[in-house]
Amino acid sequence: MNPAATLPAVLAIAWLLPLAAFAVVWIGYSLPQLAGRRPGATAQRFAGWLATSAIGSSFALSMFALVVWLAYHPLGGDEHGGHGAPPSYSGDYYLLAQFGELRLSIGYYIDALTVAMFAMVTLISTCVHVYSMGYMDEELHEVADHEVATSDGNYLHRPGRYHRFYQYLSLFSFSMLGIVLAGNLAMVFVFWELVGICSYFLIGFYYERPSASTAANKAFIVNRIGDFGMLIGLMALWTSLGTLQFGDTQLTARTSAGHVKMVVPIEQGIFSKLRSEDQHYHLDASAMVRSAETDESAHPGYWLLFVAGLGIFSGCVGKSAQFPLHTWLPDAMAGPTPVSALVHSATMVAAGVYLVGRCYPIFVPEALLVVAVVGAVTLALGASIAITAFDIKHVLAYSTISQLGYMMLALGLGGWVAGLFHLVTHAFFKSLLFLCSGSVIHAVHSNDLRHMGGLRHKMPWTAYTMLAGCLAIIGAGVPIWGIGFSGYFSKDAVIEQAWSFAGANPSPTYQLLLYVPIAGAFATACYMFRLWYMTFVGEPGHPHRFENAHESPPSMVGPLVVLAVFAIGVGWHTPFMSDLSVTSILEQARPAGTQATTSGTLLTELTLPDEHLSHEPEIADPASQSAFFAALLGVLLATMIYVWRWLHADEIRQSFAPIYKLLSNAWWFNELYQWTFVRPTLALSRLFASIDRWVIDPLVNGLARLFAYAAKLLDRVVDRGVVDSSFDALAHGTWDVGLALRRLQTGRLRQYMVFLVVGTLGLFAIASLCWKYALAG
Amino acid sequence: MYLLGHLLTEPVGVVHYMIVGAVLFTCGVVCMATKRNALGILMGIELVLNGANVNLIAFGSPYLRGAEATIGLDGQLMAMFVIVLAAAEAAVALAIALNFYNNFGSIDVDRANQLKG
């Protein structure tokens, strides 16, 4: 078996299966629905099974690909060398178009990261598909939406949209896998937008609710802002390097005569252009500048790389809900909870982090510093807001924002493996947490934490799987023994890298990038346990809802258990195969030349330390312990308030009223954007609308009226006055002549005779006279 | 008077025949213009036609105009046509007269004024 041929084929099938499911459901269900034919409950359930089996097969194929990868690329062999390029396969499936040098193709770039992401995305997606069979059950029949009132005062009744949910989930899985598999940035961009549109469809799934349709619009528009920056980044790269291909691609062309494939020279990808083997994989900024006459001291290529990096990162800011474009994510919770779990916590928002990781060789240290700072700000913002939120899904949404901040921070500080490792572990425990919250919402029919409480007796499976998720996200573990939940390893890796960075850069400003994640660990523990205590411990907040609560069906609990197992263990080394772990797989995919300690060219005192240095005991131990104690303090604080009741939440709220107000209003970002962007835009639109209405409309109307008046005038004067009257006169004349001639017809036969004779005589007379003159003339 | 004298002294020729034809024609026209009786009008028509016939015969006669000046039998042939046509016309006219009589109980052509304008 040749992995260079097998892996692309296997992953392509795994990638296209959800598309096939989407196509079948779309053609078989949604199109007939346009014609008014509604599929029955059984048929809709079949659509669910179809989509689930498609993504399940994708998962199986992804696991097969992972096994093939591991079989052919033993882990740990090249781990500490760090000199060679990581093993990867790149090529094109299909050439879409070629414009001069620009080749747009459906291609693939497969390395250990791709394979790992495939396994992660398909596994979580499968779990969510299965879970949705239980959660979306009510959509099989007619639904009464209690959040939408119709004009006659009743609740909205609408037909269920079960098949549609699965249709969009399939399309989403396809798009996300497309981003992961993509072999060039143009293809990434296409699937990036597809993911965005799927997100739009899924957030707006309950589109009758104004909140849902507004949130869908908001998510889409905010993402567009980031994508604009991404386009700029792509243009910078394309104009400088002339390619958008990640890896080196062997171009093949068919000769027109036969089917002989003619091998033409390899197209160099971005990675090898910027970090060529000859340069020992050092970032070569001069590759960005084609002409040799430029002033080297101004670093034009370096600046271009900086712009390209920032551009791509701004796309990731939108998709991964980083500050300042994070506002769409909490609103996106208007969608069904499985969507929140899959799309808005585990995979779609992870696409941004993934792309930063994938394009890591492009980023210059200054751009990475921007990534890190944005990540740190996002982390602090998200964590602080999550503490005060009362909507269970909002807590998780802000928690997602905060965790995404961790990933960006890690990537920005040089911790490539740490960031992507946290991405993988976070995907598992955050989807678990969201699915648990969905289970709770399904049971109590409310999102409000104050309506819950004491539910662990009613729904133990949900409660304890969620506890596993909470422990995973706060990074629970025992530092001395080195065991813990998955988050323990990944979050420690992030904080270790931050610690290492703070050590390498003594400047006090850079120290903040260490304190923020540690404070974030404290806040994470605090709000996660606040969430868990308020939901599952204490007195029921709403007795009626509590009475009706029940454990969810097996189709929902099953995925919870699977995800809980992964949330606990995904960070571990596999027993008996100590080399096999997520970190070592990721380590294998580390882009060439990005491991070594690097310094900035523009900011000369900026140093990004080698990631392996962060595993040294003198850095790892204090970092791990500080993270552990921060988390412990957070849990203790939450326990003191919500279990032991030593402190009262209301009193704290009152004594820190201004801060509480700031946090509970999400730092007034929505209001800020409302006043700075939305309202001015709306005012401007209104201005133009009024110009349209009061200037252009009257102008057009006036012109129209003028022409109508002129036409009427013409009608009166020319048509009626001249044309009509002349015809009338002609007709009258003819009539009168006719009347006059009529008198001749006397009806007397003998008179006619006389007329004949007289006429003949007259003619004779005239003829003879004229004859005479005619002869004479 | 000169003309009359001239006619009387000359030997009989085409002009004499033409005068006879003209007289006959004039008689027929006067008959048509004055008679109220439909049969009288028919007779007037016959007179007119025969007046014309006299002219045709005279122009076509080799005895009157010399063998080289005539146009052969054409004049007599045309007269024959006129006679045949006159017979056919008389048959139709008599049928009209009979129908007219059946409708009006008279053959006074002055009463046939329904085509008055």
Interface residues (C-beta under 8 A of the other chain):
Chain A: L741 R742 R743 L744 Q745 T746 G747 R748 L749 R750 M753 V754 V757
Chain B: V29 M32 A33 T34 K35 R36 I41 V109 D110 A112 N113 Q114 L115 K116 G117
